[in-house]
């Protein structure tokens, strides 16, 4: 249990910088991982109910979104509607700013005092499940198919479902039609994305043009979860991985295997050849015309649209050999293992996963809905909607980060390896060091519940 407690404490520290932790729609990107910045404040107090029907069971619920007015407004609306439509359960919300939320969850998990319902960032779910802080959700695979949720937004550990997400974001390449046409560059589509060979030639053409300071911006100055979330998919498209996904017991020969080394050499060359700035001073390179292409998330669509209007293009991730890949897994709803009203908690989570509630969250926050029926009810993500392509990218190209409690170490070690490669370090040495640390962590924790 000692190792489990240390792991969950460290995990919650890392959670504060997870890229897909940001909710509430597009916002100015930070210089570290793209998570929303919120001011410290006391937990929001729930106003007392005027009249409580006899026999109504209270179901406690925590949210990280107190500092995000749009997201918390959607959550509060769903709670009010649910509480008003039935008398068996009353959802009682306590909301925290994202910074203090992690500390609160940490302390409550160790003390065995978690609320019934809580939201967790997708990559952290396996660790909470392994630590026995959350319980499996009573939903079958058939019911998931009926909901239609994008599979990568289902939180799992060892195949068991522990959480469900209402929204996500998508990675893409921002470009300009006028620039691609000027340099006779093919505009890629979801069906025919750029290949590695095409992309290499495109970067050379754009850099040699002299029109731009850099051909590409990958936000290389950011830190934390941005690296495995954004650069990991490139590795996956090369055919590599961060860990053996069949067993989750080793990274040896995987993260330092031939495909990973090929990715590392290519990534190193982006900076060696001067195509990418290793440490941009700001995030405005593309929007100000100093950079030709921008690899970033869908949260930047609004400011990019304001900058370039109809000239703006939303382009799919590059196919490096195994198809385009993008990261997935944002905040998801789970039920604590100590919840005494688990039936009521599940009833409310089920309600939140209805198309109308997913659409409400999306319309309020501008985040991508995770079900087709929910998307169909939104103006932005329905067929023909302004940002429908983001839903299609998520649906077609999303790949979840490794579903293992070891992800804490995997994330940290991948970032260290990738930044060393960025800075000119030896590719194989950087990957070998990451593998050694991951192997030690898995051994120290007896495989995190996985077996041969």
N, C-alpha and C positions, 0 to 999 in steps of 0.2 A: 504493500500500500504506500510505503514511503516514496518509491519511485513514481507511482501514479500521481501522488500529490504534487511532487516537484514538476512533473510533466504538465499537469493542468495549470499550475501557476505560470510556468514559462509560456505555455500556449496562449494564455490570456494576454500576456504582454505582447506577443506577436500579433494577436488578433487586432490590436489597436491600429495596425498599419496594413491590414489586408486590403488589397485594391478593390475587391468587390464588396467590401463592407459599406461602401458609400451608398447611401440611399437618398431619396428625395430629388432625383433628377440631376441633370447636368449642372456642374458648378465649376468655378475656377479651379484648375488643377494645382495641387500643392507641389512643393519642391521635393517631397519625399514620396511615399506611396500615395496613390490617389484616393485617400479616405477623407470624408467630410470633416472639417474643423469646426468644433462646437465649443461654446463657452461653458465653463463649469457652472452648474446650478444645482439647487436641491431637487430631489425627485418631485415630480408633479403630484400634487395631492388630488385624489379623486373626490369630487363633491359628493356629499352624502345623498343617498337616495331618499326621495320624499316618502315613499311607502314601499316596503318590501313584502311581497307575498309570503305567506307562511309556507315553510318547507323549501324555500329557494336556497340552493347551495351556492356559496361564494367560491369562485374559481379565480385564484390569483394569477396575475400575468405581468411579466416584465418586458419592457421594450428599450432598446438602445437609442431611440429616435427623439428624445425630448428636445434636443437642440436642432432638430430638423422639422420646421413647422409644417411642411407639406406632408411628409410621411406620417408624422404623429397625428395629423388631422384625419388622414385616411383611416388609421388604426382606430382612433376614437369614434369615427363615424360607424365603422363596422361593429364595434362593441355596443354602441347605443342602439343600433338597429337589431342586433342579436338579442340584447337584453329586453328590448321592447316587444319582440315577436314570440317570446316563450317565457314561462315562469319557473322552469326547473332549475335554471342556473343563472347566476349573475357574474359576469366577467368583471373583475376588479383590477384595473390597470395601475401599475406604478411605472413611470417612465423616467429614464436617466439620460443625461448626455453621454455620448459614446465613450468619452474618456473615463468617467466614473463608473459606467456600466460594467466594464471589465473587472474593476476592483470589486464591485458588488457581487458579480457572479462568482468570482474567485472565492471570496469569503463565504458566501452562502453554500457553494458546492462543498467546500471542506467541512463546513458546519452541519451539512445535511439539511439546510434550510432554504433550498431553492423554491421558487414559486411553481405553480402547476405548469404554466405555459411560459416559455422563454424563447427569444430569438437568438440564433447562433449563426456565425458566419460559416458557410458551407464546408470549407476545408477543416474546421475544428470539430465537426460533428463526430467523426470516428474516435477522437480522443475522449470526448465526453461519454460516448457509448462504451468504450473500453474501460473507462474509469467508473462505469455504472452510475453515472449521474443522471442519465436520461433513459427512458424506456422505449422499446419498440412501438411503433405506431400500428394500430389495428387495421391495417389496410392491405388488401390483397393485390397481387400483380394485375389481376383482371380489373379491379377497381381503379388502379393507376392508369391502365389503358383507357378506361372509360373517362377519367378526368382529362386525359390527353396531355399530361404534364411532360415537358421536355425532360428526358431521363436524367440529364446532368443536374437538374435542379431537385432531385430526390436525394436526401442525405442517407447514405448507407454505411454500414460497417459489417464486414463479412457477409454481405448480401442482404442483410436485414434492414428494413426501412426505419429510420429514426427521425426524419425531419422532411418537411416539404416547403418549397419556396414559391412565393407569389411573383417574384420579379428577378431580373438579371440584367446584365449589360453585355455588350459585344465588342470584340476587338476588330479593327478594320484599318485600312490605309486610306487616309484622306489625300485626294489629289485634285487637280484642276484640269478641266477639259481642254482649255486653251493651251496649256503647257504640253499635255500629251500630244495634241494635234500638231503643235509647232515642231516637235521633235520626232514626229512620225512614230509615236509609241501607241501600240494597240491598247484600247480600253478593255480591261478584263471584265468578265462576268462571273456570276456564281457557278455557271456550268463550265466556263473556260477561264479559270484564274491564270495569272502569270505563273510560268514555270521558273525554276531556279535559274536556268540558263537565260531566259528572258529578263528576269529581274536583275541579274548581274550586269547584263548589257545596258539595261535601262539606267541603273545607277551610274555606270561609267559615262553614258551619254549626258545625263543631267549634270554630273559633276564637271565634266570637260566643257560644258557649254559656257561656263563662266558667268551664267546668269544668277546662280545661287551660291550662297556660302557653303551649303551642304545639300547633297541630293536627298537625304533622308534624316528624319528625326525619330528616334525610338525612346525618347525620354530617358536617356542613359544616365542622367544625373539623379534620378529618383532612387530611393532606397527601399528596402523591405520587400513586401510581397509582390510589388510590381515585377520583380525579376522572374520568379517562377510563373506568375500569372501570364506575363506577356512574352517572355523569351522561351519559357517552357514549351509552348505550342510550336515554336520554330523547331526545337529539338524533336518534338513528336512527329512533325511533318518530315523530318529527315529520316524517320524510322527508329529514332532513339527513345529513351525513357529515363526517368529518374530512379526507377526501381523495377524489379521484376513484378509486373502486375498480375501474373498468374499465382504467385505465392506470397508476395509482399514480404519476403524473408531475406532478400539480398539485393544489393545494387551493384555488386561485383560483376563485371562483364556487361553491364547495362549502361550505367551512367558514365562509365569509362570505356565502353565498347566502341567498335568501329563507327557506328552511326553517330554516336555522341561526339566522337573525335572529329568527324567530318563537319558536324554542326559547329563545334568549337573553332575549327580552323576558319570556316566561313565567317563566323561572327567576329573573330579576331581581325580578319581582313577588312571588315566594314570600317574599322577605325584606322587600321594601318594604311589603307588607301585613301583615307580622308573623306570617305563618303558620309560619315556620321560624326557629329560632335560628341566626344566622350563625356562632356560636362557642360551642357547648355546653360547660359546665364539666365534664361527665361523660357517660357512655354509658348512664346508668340512667334517663333520662327516661321511656321507655315502660314499663320494668319496674316503676317506682315510681309509675306513674299520672299523671305530670306532663305526658306527651305522649300524644296520642290514637293516632297512627299512626307506624310506624317503618319506613323504607326501609333495609334492611340485608341481609346475607347469611345463608345457611342455617347458618353457623357459630354463630349466636346462638339457634338453636332450643331448645337444652337450657335455658339460663338463662331464656328467655322462657316456656318450658313450666313451669319451676319457679315462676315468678312468678304465672302466670295459669291454669295447669291447663287444664281443659276449656273455659274461656272464650276461650282463645287461638285466633286464626285465622291461617292462612297464605294470604295473598292475592296474586294475580298482579300483575305490573307493569301500569301504566296503558297503555291504547291511546291514544296521542296522534294517531292518524290512519293510521299504517302498521302497526298491530298492536303488541302488547307485545314489547319487546326486553329481553334481559338479556345481560350480558357473559359471556364464556367463555374457557377456555384456562388451565389450571393447569400444574403441573410435568409434563414429558414426557420420555420416554427417547429418546436420540439416540446415534449412533455417530460418533466422531471421524474426520476425514479421514485421520489418521495411523495408525489402528488396523490392526495386522497380523493380527488374528484376527477379521476382520469377519464371517465365517460363524458363528463361535461367538457373537459379540456379538448377531447377529441371531437366532440360535437361542434365546438367553436372553430377548431382548425379546419374541419370539413366545410364549415360555412365559409371560412375565408378562402377556401379553394374553389368556391363556386365561380362561374364566369363573371357574374356581376361584380363580385368583390375584387377579383383580380383586375377587372377593368377599372374599378374605382381607384385602386392603388396605382395603376399605370397612368390613368388620366390625371391623377393628382400630382404624381412625382415625375412623370415622363420616363419612367423605367420600363424595360421591356417585359410584357406579360409572359408568363411561362406556359400558357395553354392556348391552343388555337381558338377555342370558344371565347376565352377572355380577350384575345387580340381582336377578334371580330367585332367586339363591342366598343372598341376604341377608335377614335378618329385618326390617331397617328399610326397605329400598327395594323389596322385592318388591311385587307387586300386593296392596293392602290393608295394606301396612306403614305404620308410624307416620309416616315421612317420604317415602313414595312420591311425594307431590306435588312434592317438590323434583326428583326425577328427571324427572317429566313436564314441569315448567317448563323444565328444562335442555334436554330433548329437543325441546320445541316452540318455545321462545322465544329460545334462545341465539344470539348473533351474535358472531363472533370479531372481536377488535380488528384493525385494518388489518394485513394480512400483508405488511409491507414493512420493510426495514432502516431506513427513515425513521421508524419508530414511536418511536424514542428521542426525536426532536425533536417529533413529533406529540404524544406523551404530555405532555411538559414544557410545550409551548406551549398545549395545551388546558387544562391545569391553571391556568396563569397567566391565560388568558382567562376561565375560569369563575369563578375567585376574584375577579377584578376586577369581573365582573358581579355576583357575590354582594355585593360591597362597594359597589355603587351606581355603578360605572363605566359609561361609554357602551358599549352592546352592540356596535355596529358597529365602533367604534374598537378594542375588545378583540379582536374576531374578525379584523379586518384585520391587526392587529399579529401575531397568531398565524399567519395565512396568509403574511405576508411572511417570517417566520422559516422556515417549512416550505419555502417556495419556494426560499429561499437554500440550505438544506441539501440539497435534491434536486439543485439545479444544481451545488453544490460537489462532489457525489458522482456526477456524470454519470448521474443517474437511478436509481442503485442497481441497475443491471442491467436496468431496464425500458426498453422502447422504444415509440415511437409505433406 
